[in-house]
Amino acid sequence: MSPIVVRSPAFEADVEQAFAWYLTKANLQIADAYLGSVRLTLRKLSRQPNLGRLRFPGSPEFAGVRSWRIEPPFNRRLIFYRVEGEHLQAWRTLHGARNLRHRLLEEPPS
């Protein structure tokens, strides 16, 4: 059975921020395509939760955290998640070219 995807408040805030950025810098069609790619990626991860690679091994605050790229053309952004029992916890989504260890511990912008 596939795990149930649970989106954290930080994940939702990250998605909303990226959506707003695409809406401002591009247009509604691109912003909606971003949301579609996020949904598609989460469905893929729910079917194959071990696709993502483990991140920051040895760091207790990141125990079990995996990452996987959002479906193209938004594949510069990563979804960070944990599998906990019957749940896939979508924790954060960030651009992959950032200081990820630092940014993952920050509160998402409001």
C-alpha positions as a Python dict, from the first residue, in 0.01 Angstrom:
ca = {
    (1, 'M'): (0, 0, 0),
    (2, 'S'): (127, 347, -88),
    (3, 'P'): (192, 590, 196),
    (4, 'I'): (-51, 877, 247),
    (5, 'V'): (105, 1212, 155),
    (6, 'V'): (90, 1470, 434),
    (7, 'R'): (203, 1824, 351),
    (8, 'S'): (361, 2019, 637),
    (9, 'P'): (271, 2386, 688),
    (10, 'A'): (630, 2473, 584),
    (11, 'F'): (587, 2271, 263),
    (12, 'E'): (262, 2454, 187),
    (13, 'A'): (429, 2792, 253),
    (14, 'D'): (718, 2701, 22),
    (15, 'V'): (477, 2597, -254),
    (16, 'E'): (273, 2917, -213),
    (17, 'Q'): (588, 3130, -228),
    (18, 'A'): (710, 2956, -545),
    (19, 'F'): (363, 2984, -703),
    (20, 'A'): (360, 3359, -632),
    (21, 'W'): (709, 3394, -778),
    (22, 'Y'): (611, 3213, -1100),
    (23, 'L'): (291, 3417, -1119),
    (24, 'T'): (485, 3745, -1087),
    (25, 'K'): (787, 3655, -1301),
    (26, 'A'): (603, 3452, -1566),
    (27, 'N'): (224, 3410, -1579),
    (28, 'L'): (-71, 3211, -1443),
    (29, 'Q'): (-18, 2927, -1692),
    (30, 'I'): (340, 2870, -1569),
    (31, 'A'): (238, 2903, -1203),
    (32, 'D'): (-40, 2646, -1253),
    (33, 'A'): (204, 2416, -1434),
    (34, 'Y'): (431, 2438, -1129),
    (35, 'L'): (146, 2322, -902),
    (36, 'G'): (73, 2037, -1142),
    (37, 'S'): (437, 1928, -1135),
    (38, 'V'): (438, 1932, -754),
    (39, 'R'): (124, 1713, -746),
    (40, 'L'): (269, 1474, -1004),
    (41, 'T'): (595, 1443, -812),
    (42, 'L'): (414, 1374, -484),
    (43, 'R'): (208, 1101, -655),
    (44, 'K'): (527, 945, -790),
    (45, 'L'): (689, 955, -446),
    (46, 'S'): (383, 801, -283),
    (47, 'R'): (413, 506, -522),
    (48, 'Q'): (793, 478, -481),
    (49, 'P'): (887, 649, -154),
    (50, 'N'): (1250, 534, -163),
    (51, 'L'): (1322, 713, -492),
    (52, 'G'): (1481, 1009, -318),
    (53, 'R'): (1830, 1000, -180),
    (54, 'L'): (1896, 1029, 191),
    (55, 'R'): (2023, 1374, 281),
    (56, 'F'): (2282, 1476, 540),
    (57, 'P'): (2350, 1132, 692),
    (58, 'G'): (2470, 1156, 1050),
    (59, 'S'): (2275, 1476, 1123),
    (60, 'P'): (2005, 1393, 1380),
    (61, 'E'): (1786, 1687, 1276),
    (62, 'F'): (1769, 1541, 925),
    (63, 'A'): (1726, 1174, 1018),
    (64, 'G'): (1541, 994, 740),
    (65, 'V'): (1508, 1304, 520),
    (66, 'R'): (1514, 1231, 148),
    (67, 'S'): (1497, 1461, -153),
    (68, 'W'): (1366, 1427, -506),
    (69, 'R'): (1344, 1673, -792),
    (70, 'I'): (1008, 1817, -893),
    (71, 'E'): (902, 1703, -1239),
    (72, 'P'): (1035, 1911, -1533),
    (73, 'P'): (1046, 2189, -1618),
    (74, 'F'): (1065, 2274, -1245),
    (75, 'N'): (1333, 2017, -1167),
    (76, 'R'): (1568, 2272, -1011),
    (77, 'R'): (1342, 2262, -709),
    (78, 'L'): (1360, 1972, -464),
    (79, 'I'): (1099, 1814, -240),
    (80, 'F'): (1234, 1712, 101),
    (81, 'Y'): (1034, 1439, 273),
    (82, 'R'): (1038, 1159, 527),
    (83, 'V'): (857, 828, 523),
    (84, 'E'): (706, 762, 866),
    (85, 'G'): (496, 450, 890),
    (86, 'E'): (201, 487, 655),
    (87, 'H'): (275, 855, 581),
    (88, 'L'): (502, 1036, 343),
    (89, 'Q'): (568, 1368, 518),
    (90, 'A'): (632, 1636, 254),
    (91, 'W'): (846, 1863, 470),
    (92, 'R'): (988, 2140, 248),
    (93, 'T'): (1045, 2232, -116),
    (94, 'L'): (1341, 2451, -203),
    (95, 'H'): (1551, 2550, -502),
    (96, 'G'): (1839, 2304, -523),
    (97, 'A'): (2106, 2572, -571),
    (98, 'R'): (2067, 2707, -219),
    (99, 'N'): (2252, 2634, 106),
    (100, 'L'): (2009, 2353, 174),
    (101, 'R'): (2122, 2250, 521),
    (102, 'H'): (2081, 2608, 642),
    (103, 'R'): (1760, 2682, 450),
    (104, 'L'): (1586, 2365, 567),
    (105, 'L'): (1617, 2477, 927),
    (106, 'E'): (1484, 2828, 857),
    (107, 'E'): (1119, 2913, 888),
    (108, 'P'): (962, 2957, 544),
    (109, 'P'): (889, 3317, 450),
    (110, 'S'): (534, 3429, 514),
}
